[in-house]
């Protein structure tokens, strides 16, 4: 688990809310506090879909990005924004496979990052969820490294906290 601050908030928010950089992440939850407090549960409502139509438990950021952007736009910036993003099952499998773990999706391993916007600052904290006991912290460390590489690749500068 690592915590860091986004250096250029405007650049990051443009990439988050307008660009496609984060589209492959899943959204676990989102909360914005501005004219009202709005909360989005990223768990897909299975009852709304046809039997064979539902593509997974969580909605992708791509599916929600434009709707969330509408909530953020306005004359004033939001007071706070919080979001929990999860790496897709396919990409979680790829990260875990680097350590020889081949059943990460089956075991419902989760690789997350928590985003918090407040006082015109964006802070991010990484996290890992596993369903079995792991003595080693290698998976978490690898996820931390991979997320930082991802951000660097997309020219999102960070400052470690």
TORKE-248355 format. One record per residue: x, y, z of N, C-alpha, C, O in turn. Coordinates in Angstrom, 1 decimal, always signed. Atoms other than C-alpha are relative to their C-alpha. Layout:
% TORKE-248355
<tordren <X Y Z> <X Y Z> <X Y Z> <X Y Z>>
...
% end
This chain:
% TORKE-248355
<tordren <+0.8 -1.2 +0.0> <+0.0 +0.0 +0.0> <+0.9 +1.2 +0.0> <+1.8 +1.4 +0.8>>
<tordren <-0.7 -1.3 +0.1> <+1.3 +3.4 -1.0> <-1.0 +1.1 -0.1> <-2.1 +0.9 -0.5>>
<tordren <+0.8 -1.2 +0.1> <-0.1 +6.9 -0.7> <+0.8 +1.1 -0.7> <+2.0 +1.2 -0.5>>
<tordren <-0.7 -1.0 +0.7> <+0.7 +9.7 -3.0> <-1.0 +1.1 -0.4> <-2.2 +0.9 -0.4>>
<tordren <+0.8 -1.1 +0.4> <-0.5 +13.1 -4.2> <+0.2 +0.3 -1.5> <+1.4 +0.1 -1.9>>
<tordren <-0.1 -0.4 +1.4> <-1.2 +14.1 -7.8> <+0.5 +1.4 -0.1> <+0.0 +2.3 +0.6>>
<tordren <-0.7 -1.3 +0.0> <+1.1 +17.0 -8.7> <-0.9 +1.0 -0.8> <-1.1 +2.1 -0.4>>
<tordren <+0.8 -0.9 +0.9> <-1.0 +18.5 -11.6> <-1.5 -0.4 +0.0> <-1.9 -1.3 -0.7>>
<tordren <+1.4 +0.5 -0.2> <-4.7 +18.2 -10.5> <-0.8 +0.2 -1.3> <-1.6 -0.6 -1.6>>
<tordren <+0.8 -0.2 +1.3> <-6.1 +19.8 -13.7> <+0.3 -1.0 -1.0> <-0.7 -1.5 -1.7>>
<tordren <-0.4 +1.0 +0.9> <-4.2 +17.5 -15.9> <-0.6 -1.4 +0.3> <-1.2 -2.1 -0.5>>
<tordren <+0.6 +1.2 -0.5> <-5.3 +14.5 -13.8> <-1.5 -0.1 -0.2> <-2.0 -1.1 -0.7>>
<tordren <+1.4 +0.0 +0.1> <-8.9 +15.5 -13.7> <-0.5 +0.0 -1.5> <-1.5 -0.7 -1.8>>
<tordren <+0.4 +0.1 +1.4> <-9.0 +16.0 -17.5> <+0.2 -1.4 -0.5> <-0.7 -1.9 -1.3>>
<tordren <-0.2 +1.4 +0.4> <-7.6 +12.5 -18.0> <-1.0 -0.9 +0.6> <-1.4 -1.9 +0.0>>
<tordren <+1.0 +0.8 -0.7> <-10.0 +11.1 -15.5> <-1.4 +0.2 -0.6> <-2.1 -0.8 -0.8>>
<tordren <+1.4 -0.3 +0.4> <-13.2 +12.8 -16.6> <-0.3 +0.2 -1.5> <-1.4 +0.1 -1.9>>
<tordren <+0.2 -0.3 +1.5> <-12.6 +13.6 -20.3> <+0.7 -1.1 -0.8> <+0.1 -1.6 -1.8>>
<tordren <-0.8 +1.0 +0.7> <-9.9 +11.2 -21.5> <-0.4 -1.4 +0.2> <-1.3 -1.7 +1.0>>
<tordren <+0.3 +1.4 -0.1> <-10.0 +7.5 -21.8> <+1.0 -0.8 +0.8> <+1.0 -2.0 +0.8>>
<tordren <-1.1 +0.6 -0.7> <-7.0 +6.8 -19.6> <-0.4 -1.1 +1.0> <+0.2 -2.1 +1.1>>
<tordren <+0.4 +0.9 -1.1> <-8.9 +5.1 -16.8> <-1.2 -0.8 -0.4> <-1.8 -1.5 +0.5>>
<tordren <+1.2 +0.6 +0.4> <-11.7 +3.6 -18.9> <+0.0 -1.5 +0.3> <-1.1 -2.1 +0.4>>
<tordren <+0.0 +1.4 -0.2> <-10.6 +0.0 -18.3> <-0.1 -0.4 +1.5> <-0.1 -1.6 +1.8>>
<tordren <+0.2 +0.3 -1.4> <-10.8 +0.3 -14.5> <-1.5 -0.2 +0.3> <-2.3 +0.3 -0.4>>
<tordren <+1.3 +0.2 -0.5> <-13.9 -0.8 -12.7> <-0.3 +1.0 +1.1> <+0.6 +1.3 +1.9>>
<tordren <+0.3 -0.9 -1.1> <-15.7 +1.6 -10.4> <-0.8 -0.7 +1.1> <-1.9 -1.2 +0.8>>
<tordren <+0.7 +0.6 -1.2> <-16.6 +0.2 -7.0> <-0.9 +1.0 +0.6> <-2.1 +0.6 +0.9>>
<tordren <+0.9 -1.0 -0.6> <-18.0 +3.4 -5.6> <+0.5 +1.4 -0.4> <+1.7 +1.6 -0.7>>
<tordren <-0.3 -1.4 +0.3> <-18.1 +7.2 -6.3> <-0.9 +0.8 +0.9> <-2.1 +0.6 +1.0>>
<tordren <+0.8 -1.0 -0.8> <-19.2 +10.1 -4.1> <+0.5 +1.4 -0.3> <+1.7 +1.6 -0.4>>
<tordren <-0.3 -1.4 +0.2> <-19.3 +13.8 -4.9> <-0.9 +0.8 +0.9> <-2.0 +0.6 +1.1>>
<tordren <+0.7 -1.0 -0.8> <-20.2 +16.6 -2.6> <+0.1 +1.4 -0.6> <+1.2 +1.9 -0.6>>
<tordren <+0.0 -1.3 +0.6> <-21.2 +19.8 -4.3> <-1.3 +0.7 +0.5> <-1.5 +0.9 +1.6>>
<tordren <+1.3 -0.6 -0.4> <-24.7 +21.3 -4.4> <-0.8 -1.0 +0.8> <-1.8 -0.6 +1.5>>
<tordren <+0.6 +1.1 -0.8> <-25.8 +17.9 -3.0> <+1.0 -1.1 +0.0> <+2.0 -1.1 -0.7>>
<tordren <-0.9 +1.2 -0.1> <-24.1 +14.7 -2.0> <-0.6 -1.1 -0.9> <-1.8 -1.5 -0.6>>
<tordren <+0.5 +1.1 +1.0> <-24.4 +12.1 -4.8> <+0.9 -1.2 +0.2> <+2.2 -1.0 +0.1>>
<tordren <-0.8 +1.2 -0.1> <-23.3 +8.5 -4.3> <-0.4 -1.0 -1.1> <-1.6 -1.2 -1.3>>
<tordren <+0.2 +1.0 +1.0> <-22.9 +5.9 -7.0> <+0.6 -1.3 +0.5> <+1.8 -1.4 +0.8>>
<tordren <-0.5 +1.4 -0.3> <-22.6 +2.2 -6.2> <+0.4 -0.6 -1.3> <-0.5 -0.8 -2.2>>
<tordren <-0.4 +0.5 +1.3> <-20.6 +0.7 -9.0> <-0.4 -1.5 -0.2> <+0.0 -2.0 -1.3>>
<tordren <+0.4 +1.4 +0.2> <-22.1 -2.8 -8.5> <-1.2 +0.0 -1.0> <-2.1 +0.8 -0.9>>
<tordren <+1.0 +0.0 +1.1> <-24.1 -3.6 -11.6> <-1.3 -0.6 +0.5> <-1.3 -1.6 +1.2>>
<tordren <+1.3 +0.6 -0.4> <-27.8 -4.2 -11.1> <-0.4 -1.1 -1.0> <-0.9 -0.8 -2.1>>
<tordren <+0.2 +1.2 +0.9> <-28.2 -7.7 -12.6> <-1.4 +0.0 -0.5> <-1.7 -0.5 -1.6>>
<tordren <+1.4 +0.1 +0.4> <-32.0 -7.4 -12.7> <-0.3 +0.9 -1.2> <-1.3 +0.6 -1.9>>
<tordren <+0.3 -0.9 +1.1> <-31.8 -4.6 -15.2> <+0.4 -0.6 -1.4> <-0.1 -0.2 -2.4>>
<tordren <-0.6 +0.5 +1.2> <-29.9 -6.7 -17.8> <-0.8 -1.3 -0.4> <-1.4 -2.0 +0.4>>
<tordren <+0.5 +1.3 +0.5> <-31.1 -9.6 -20.0> <+0.9 -1.1 +0.5> <+2.0 -0.8 +0.9>>
<tordren <-0.8 +1.1 -0.7> <-29.9 -13.0 -18.8> <+1.4 -0.1 -0.5> <+2.3 -0.2 +0.4>>
<tordren <-1.4 +0.2 +0.4> <-26.8 -13.3 -21.0> <+0.7 +1.3 -0.3> <+1.9 +1.3 -0.8>>
<tordren <-0.6 -1.3 +0.4> <-26.1 -9.6 -21.3> <+1.0 +0.6 +1.0> <+1.9 +1.3 +0.6>>
<tordren <-0.9 -0.6 -1.0> <-24.4 -8.7 -18.0> <+1.4 -0.3 -0.1> <+1.8 -1.5 -0.1>>
<tordren <-1.4 +0.2 +0.2> <-20.7 -8.2 -18.5> <+0.9 -0.1 +1.2> <+2.1 -0.2 +1.1>>
<tordren <-0.9 +0.1 -1.2> <-19.5 -8.4 -14.9> <-0.6 +0.7 +1.2> <-1.6 +1.4 +1.1>>
<tordren <+0.5 -0.5 -1.3> <-20.1 -7.4 -11.3> <+0.0 +1.5 +0.1> <-1.0 +2.1 +0.5>>
<tordren <-0.2 -1.5 -0.1> <-18.8 -3.8 -11.5> <-0.2 +0.6 -1.3> <+0.2 +0.1 -2.4>>
<tordren <+0.0 -0.8 +1.2> <-19.5 -1.1 -14.0> <+1.4 +0.5 -0.3> <+2.2 +0.8 +0.6>>
<tordren <-1.3 -0.6 +0.3> <-16.4 +0.1 -15.9> <-0.1 +1.5 +0.1> <-1.2 +2.1 +0.0>>
<tordren <-0.1 -1.5 +0.0> <-15.3 +3.7 -15.6> <-0.5 +0.5 -1.3> <-1.1 +1.6 -1.4>>
<tordren <+0.5 -0.4 +1.3> <-16.0 +3.9 -19.3> <-1.5 +0.2 -0.1> <-2.0 +1.1 -0.7>>
<tordren <+1.5 +0.0 +0.0> <-19.7 +3.2 -18.7> <-0.5 +1.2 +0.8> <-1.6 +1.7 +0.5>>
<tordren <+0.4 -1.0 -0.9> <-19.9 +5.9 -16.1> <+0.6 +1.4 -0.1> <+0.1 +2.4 +0.4>>
<tordren <-0.8 -1.2 +0.1> <-17.4 +8.5 -17.0> <-0.8 +1.3 -0.4> <-0.7 +2.3 +0.3>>
<tordren <+0.7 -1.1 +0.4> <-19.7 +10.8 -18.9> <-1.1 +0.5 +1.0> <-1.3 +1.7 +1.1>>
<tordren <+1.0 -0.4 -1.0> <-22.4 +10.7 -16.3> <+0.6 +0.7 +1.2> <+0.1 +1.6 +1.7>>
<tordren <-0.8 -0.6 -1.1> <-19.9 +11.5 -13.5> <+0.5 +1.4 -0.4> <+0.4 +2.3 +0.4>>
<tordren <-0.5 -1.3 +0.5> <-18.5 +14.3 -15.6> <-1.1 +1.1 +0.1> <-0.8 +2.2 +0.4>>
<tordren <+1.1 -0.9 -0.1> <-21.9 +15.9 -15.7> <-0.2 +0.5 +1.4> <-0.6 +1.6 +1.6>>
<tordren <+0.1 -0.4 -1.4> <-22.0 +15.9 -11.9> <+1.1 +0.9 +0.4> <+0.8 +1.8 +1.3>>
<tordren <-1.2 -0.8 -0.4> <-18.6 +17.5 -11.7> <+0.0 +1.4 -0.6> <+0.4 +2.4 +0.0>>
<tordren <+0.1 -1.2 +0.7> <-19.2 +20.2 -14.2> <-0.9 +1.0 +0.7> <-1.9 +0.7 +1.3>>
<tordren <+0.8 -1.0 -0.6> <-20.5 +23.5 -13.0> <+0.8 +1.3 +0.2> <+2.0 +1.3 -0.1>>
<tordren <-0.7 -1.2 -0.3> <-19.6 +27.0 -11.9> <+1.0 -0.1 +1.1> <+2.0 +0.7 +1.1>>
<tordren <-0.9 +0.2 -1.1> <-17.9 +25.8 -8.8> <+0.6 -1.4 +0.1> <-0.1 -2.3 -0.3>>
<tordren <-0.5 +1.4 -0.1> <-15.6 +22.9 -8.1> <-0.6 -0.7 +1.2> <-1.1 +0.0 +2.1>>
<tordren <+0.6 +0.7 -1.1> <-16.9 +20.2 -5.9> <+0.8 +0.2 +1.3> <+2.0 +0.5 +1.3>>
<tordren <-0.7 -0.1 -1.3> <-16.1 +20.3 -2.2> <+0.9 -1.2 +0.2> <+2.0 -1.1 +0.6>>
<tordren <-0.8 +1.2 -0.1> <-15.0 +16.7 -2.2> <-0.5 -1.0 -1.1> <-1.6 -0.9 -1.6>>
<tordren <+0.3 +1.1 +0.9> <-14.9 +13.7 -4.5> <+0.8 -1.2 +0.5> <+1.9 -1.1 +0.9>>
<tordren <-0.7 +1.2 -0.4> <-14.1 +10.1 -3.5> <-0.4 -1.1 -1.0> <-1.6 -1.2 -1.4>>
<tordren <+0.2 +1.1 +0.9> <-13.8 +7.1 -5.7> <+0.8 -1.2 +0.4> <+2.0 -1.0 +0.8>>
<tordren <-0.8 +1.2 -0.1> <-12.7 +3.5 -5.4> <+0.0 -0.7 -1.3> <-1.1 -1.1 -1.9>>
<tordren <-0.2 +0.6 +1.3> <-11.4 +2.0 -8.6> <+0.6 -1.4 +0.2> <+1.5 -1.6 +1.1>>
<tordren <-0.6 +1.3 -0.1> <-10.6 -1.7 -9.1> <+0.5 -0.4 -1.4> <-0.1 -0.1 -2.4>>
<tordren <-0.5 +0.6 +1.2> <-8.4 -3.3 -11.7> <-0.9 -1.1 -0.5> <-1.4 -1.9 +0.3>>
<tordren <+0.8 +1.0 +0.6> <-10.3 -5.5 -14.1> <+0.5 -1.4 +0.3> <+1.7 -1.5 +0.6>>
<tordren <-0.4 +1.4 -0.3> <-10.2 -9.3 -13.6> <+1.1 -0.4 -0.9> <+2.1 -1.0 -0.4>>
<tordren <-1.0 +0.3 +0.9> <-8.2 -9.7 -16.7> <+1.4 +0.5 +0.3> <+2.4 -0.2 +0.3>>
<tordren <-1.3 -0.7 -0.3> <-5.5 -7.2 -15.7> <+0.5 -0.5 +1.4> <+1.7 -0.5 +1.7>>
<tordren <-0.5 +0.5 -1.3> <-5.5 -8.5 -12.1> <+0.6 -1.4 -0.2> <+1.7 -1.7 +0.5>>
<tordren <-0.6 +1.3 +0.3> <-4.8 -12.0 -13.5> <+1.4 +0.2 -0.5> <+2.4 -0.5 -0.2>>
<tordren <-1.3 -0.3 +0.6> <-1.9 -10.5 -15.5> <+1.0 +0.4 +1.1> <+2.2 +0.0 +1.1>>
<tordren <-0.9 -0.4 -1.1> <-0.4 -8.8 -12.4> <+0.4 -1.2 +0.9> <+1.5 -1.4 +1.2>>
<tordren <-0.2 +1.1 -0.9> <-0.8 -11.9 -10.2> <+0.8 -1.1 -0.7> <+1.6 -1.8 +0.0>>
<tordren <-0.7 +1.0 +0.7> <+0.6 -14.2 -12.9> <+1.5 +0.3 +0.0> <+2.3 -0.6 -0.1>>
<tordren <-1.4 -0.3 -0.2> <+3.9 -12.3 -12.6> <+0.7 -0.6 +1.2> <+1.9 -0.8 +1.3>>
<tordren <-0.5 +0.7 -1.2> <+4.2 -13.9 -9.2> <-0.3 -1.4 +0.1> <-0.1 -2.1 +1.1>>
<tordren <+0.4 +1.4 +0.0> <+3.0 -17.3 -10.3> <-1.3 -0.3 +0.5> <-1.6 -1.5 +0.7>>
<tordren <+1.3 +0.2 -0.5> <-0.5 -16.9 -9.0> <-0.9 +0.0 -1.3> <-1.1 +1.0 -2.0>>
<tordren <+0.7 +0.2 +1.2> <-2.8 -18.3 -11.7> <-1.6 +0.0 +0.2> <-2.3 -0.2 -0.8>>
<tordren <+1.5 +0.1 -0.3> <-6.3 -18.2 -10.0> <-0.5 +1.2 +0.7> <-1.4 +1.1 +1.6>>
<tordren <+0.3 -1.2 -0.8> <-6.5 -14.6 -8.8> <-1.5 +0.4 -0.2> <-2.2 +0.8 +0.7>>
<tordren <+1.4 -0.4 +0.2> <-9.9 -14.0 -10.5> <-1.0 -1.0 +0.7> <-2.0 -0.6 +1.2>>
<tordren <+0.8 +1.1 -0.7> <-11.3 -17.3 -9.2> <-0.1 +0.3 +1.5> <-1.1 +0.0 +2.1>>
<tordren <-0.1 -0.3 -1.4> <-10.2 -16.3 -5.7> <-0.5 +1.4 +0.3> <-0.5 +1.8 +1.5>>
<tordren <+0.6 -1.3 -0.2> <-11.7 -12.8 -6.2> <+1.1 +1.0 +0.6> <+0.7 +1.8 +1.5>>
<tordren <-1.0 -0.9 -0.4> <-8.4 -11.0 -5.6> <-0.4 +1.4 -0.6> <-0.9 +1.5 -1.7>>
<tordren <+0.3 -1.4 +0.5> <-8.9 -7.2 -5.9> <+1.2 +0.9 +0.1> <+1.9 +0.9 +1.2>>
<tordren <-1.1 -1.0 +0.0> <-6.3 -4.6 -6.8> <-0.7 +1.4 -0.2> <-1.3 +1.6 -1.2>>
<tordren <+0.8 -1.2 -0.1> <-7.7 -1.1 -5.9> <+0.9 +1.2 +0.1> <+2.1 +1.2 +0.4>>
<tordren <-0.5 -1.2 -0.5> <-6.9 +2.5 -5.7> <-1.1 +0.9 +0.4> <-2.2 +1.0 -0.3>>
<tordren <+1.0 -0.9 -0.6> <-8.8 +5.0 -3.6> <+0.4 +1.4 -0.3> <+1.6 +1.8 -0.1>>
<tordren <-0.3 -1.4 +0.4> <-9.0 +8.6 -4.9> <-0.8 +0.9 +0.9> <-2.0 +0.6 +1.2>>
<tordren <+0.7 -1.1 -0.7> <-9.9 +11.6 -2.8> <+0.4 +1.3 -0.4> <+1.6 +1.7 -0.4>>
<tordren <-0.2 -1.4 +0.4> <-10.3 +15.1 -4.1> <-0.6 +0.9 +1.1> <-1.8 +0.8 +1.5>>
<tordren <+0.4 -0.9 -1.0> <-10.5 +17.8 -1.4> <+1.0 +1.2 +0.1> <+2.2 +0.9 +0.0>>
<tordren <-0.8 -1.2 +0.0> <-9.2 +21.4 -1.1> <+0.9 +0.1 -1.2> <+2.1 +0.5 -1.1>>
<tordren <-0.7 +0.0 +1.3> <-8.1 +21.2 -4.7> <+1.3 -0.9 +0.0> <+2.2 -0.6 -0.8>>
<tordren <-1.0 +1.0 +0.0> <-5.8 +18.2 -4.0> <-0.6 -1.3 -0.3> <-1.7 -1.6 +0.1>>
<tordren <+0.4 +1.4 +0.2> <-6.0 +14.7 -5.2> <+1.0 -0.9 +0.6> <+2.2 -0.9 +0.3>>
<tordren <-0.8 +1.0 -0.7> <-4.6 +11.9 -3.0> <-0.5 -1.3 -0.4> <-1.7 -1.6 -0.6>>
<tordren <+0.3 +1.3 +0.4> <-4.5 +8.3 -4.0> <+0.7 -1.0 +1.0> <+1.9 -0.8 +1.3>>
<tordren <-0.5 +1.1 -0.8> <-4.0 +5.2 -1.8> <-0.3 -1.3 -0.7> <-1.4 -1.5 -1.1>>
<tordren <+0.2 +1.3 +0.6> <-3.5 +1.7 -3.2> <-0.5 -1.0 +1.0> <-0.3 -0.8 +2.2>>
<tordren <+0.5 +1.0 -1.0> <-5.0 -1.4 -1.7> <-0.1 -1.3 -0.8> <-0.3 -1.4 -2.0>>
<tordren <+0.1 +1.4 +0.5> <-5.2 -5.2 -2.2> <-1.0 -0.7 +0.9> <-1.0 -0.6 +2.1>>
<tordren <+0.9 +0.9 -0.7> <-8.0 -7.6 -1.2> <+0.2 -1.4 -0.5> <+0.1 -1.7 -1.7>>
<tordren <-0.2 +1.4 +0.3> <-7.4 -11.3 -1.1> <-0.9 -0.8 +0.9> <-1.3 -0.4 +2.0>>
<tordren <+0.9 +0.8 -0.7> <-9.6 -14.1 +0.0> <+0.7 -1.1 +0.8> <+0.0 -1.8 +1.6>>
<tordren <-0.8 +1.0 -0.8> <-6.9 -16.3 +1.4> <+1.2 +0.7 +0.6> <+1.6 +1.8 +0.2>>
<tordren <-1.1 -0.6 -0.8> <-4.0 -15.6 +3.7> <+1.3 -0.1 -0.9> <+1.7 -1.1 -1.4>>
<tordren <-1.3 -0.1 +0.7> <-0.8 -14.4 +1.9> <+1.0 +0.5 +1.0> <+0.9 +1.6 +1.6>>
<tordren <-1.1 -0.4 -0.9> <+2.4 -14.3 +4.0> <+0.7 +1.2 -0.7> <+1.1 +2.2 +0.0>>
<tordren <-0.8 -1.0 +0.8> <+4.2 -12.2 +1.3> <-0.9 +1.2 -0.3> <-2.1 +1.1 -0.6>>
<tordren <+0.6 -1.3 +0.5> <+3.3 -8.6 +0.4> <+0.3 +0.3 -1.4> <+0.2 +1.4 -1.9>>
<tordren <-0.4 -0.2 +1.4> <+4.6 -9.2 -3.1> <-1.1 +0.5 -0.9> <-0.8 +1.4 -1.7>>
<tordren <+1.1 -0.4 +0.9> <+1.2 -8.8 -4.8> <-0.3 +1.5 +0.2> <-0.4 +2.2 -0.8>>
<tordren <+0.2 -1.5 -0.2> <+0.6 -5.4 -3.1> <+1.1 +0.8 -0.5> <+0.9 +1.9 -1.0>>
<tordren <-1.2 -0.8 +0.5> <+4.1 -4.2 -3.8> <+0.0 +0.1 -1.5> <+0.3 +1.1 -2.1>>
<tordren <+0.0 +0.1 +1.5> <+3.8 -5.3 -7.5> <-1.1 +1.0 -0.5> <-0.9 +1.7 -1.5>>
<tordren <+1.1 -0.9 +0.4> <+0.4 -3.5 -7.7> <+0.4 +1.5 +0.1> <+0.1 +2.3 -0.7>>
<tordren <-0.5 -1.4 -0.3> <+1.9 -0.3 -6.2> <+0.9 +0.4 -1.2> <+0.7 +1.5 -1.7>>
<tordren <-0.9 -0.3 +1.1> <+4.7 -0.4 -8.8> <-0.7 +0.1 -1.3> <-0.4 +1.1 -2.1>>
<tordren <+0.7 +0.0 +1.3> <+2.4 -1.2 -11.7> <-0.9 +1.3 -0.1> <-0.9 +1.9 -1.2>>
<tordren <+0.9 -1.2 +0.0> <+0.0 +1.7 -10.8> <+0.9 +1.2 -0.3> <+0.5 +2.1 -1.0>>
<tordren <-0.9 -1.1 +0.1> <+2.9 +4.1 -10.5> <+0.6 +0.1 -1.4> <+0.7 +1.2 -2.0>>
<tordren <-0.5 +0.0 +1.4> <+4.3 +3.0 -13.9> <-1.2 +0.4 -1.0> <-0.9 +1.1 -1.9>>
<tordren <+1.1 -0.4 +0.8> <+0.8 +3.4 -15.4> <-0.2 +1.5 +0.0> <-0.4 +2.1 -1.1>>
<tordren <+0.1 -1.4 -0.1> <+0.5 +6.9 -14.1> <+1.1 +0.8 -0.8> <+0.9 +1.8 -1.5>>
<tordren <-1.2 -0.6 +0.6> <+4.0 +7.8 -15.3> <-0.2 -0.1 -1.6> <+0.1 +0.9 -2.3>>
<tordren <+0.2 +0.2 +1.4> <+3.2 +6.3 -18.8> <-0.9 +1.1 -0.6> <-0.7 +1.6 -1.7>>
<tordren <+1.0 -1.0 +0.5> <+0.2 +8.7 -19.1> <+0.3 +1.4 +0.5> <-0.5 +2.3 +0.5>>
<tordren <-0.5 -1.3 -0.4> <+2.3 +11.6 -17.8> <-0.8 +0.7 +1.1> <-1.2 +1.8 +1.1>>
<tordren <+0.6 -0.5 -1.2> <+0.6 +11.9 -14.5> <+1.0 +0.0 +1.1> <+1.3 -1.1 +1.7>>
<tordren <-1.1 +0.0 -1.0> <+3.2 +13.1 -12.0> <-0.6 -0.1 +1.4> <-1.7 +0.4 +1.7>>
<tordren <+0.4 +0.2 -1.4> <+2.9 +12.1 -8.3> <+1.1 +0.4 +0.9> <+2.3 +0.4 +0.6>>
<tordren <-0.9 -0.3 -1.1> <+4.5 +13.0 -5.1> <-0.4 -1.0 +1.2> <-1.5 -1.0 +1.6>>
<tordren <+0.3 +1.0 -1.0> <+4.8 +10.2 -2.5> <-0.3 +0.7 +1.4> <+0.3 +1.8 +1.7>>
<tordren <+0.4 -0.5 -1.3> <+3.2 +10.9 +0.9> <+0.6 -0.8 +1.1> <+0.4 -0.5 +2.3>>
% end
